Amino acid sequence: MRDKIVAILPKLQRFARVLTGSRDAGDELVQRACERLLRKPEAYDGILCLESWMYRVINNAWIDEKRSARNKLSDPIEAGMEIVGENGENTIDVRSTLARVRLEMARLPADQRAALMLVCVDGLSYQEAASVLGIPIGTLMSRLARARLALAERMRQAHSGTACTPVGKVG
């Protein structure tokens, strides 16, 4: 059981960090979900897909925290997303774009962020993601569509806002 948890831990941490917007709070959610499973492993022998079950536990724990206003943020989501790469112009462009995507994704409503993360980053099917979030598949699809459109529009605005007009050229 422990090996299975360790194998999916990076996905769980990434999902929890996106939900909470914080590295520390996300890690705490994952830790609680893992503790819950490891304390009574015999109670969860019937779990068909451990990964989906853990996503669901993390999502429910986050909703509970949010409702009780105990969610404590410490680091911004960007602090947990370090990128290692080569020096050079391409690396700078990639890092800049990725940082902008993270920033804009963090600005999306939490329900849209969660849907986008589960489907587009972690590769869950629509049905699996809807199950994890406890919503109908149509609601998931709607959230995904709105999230994708909002993210694309924000990225387009960011790109056009940084475009420079060459000196001496008048359009």
Disulfide bonds with the S-S distance in Angstrom:
none
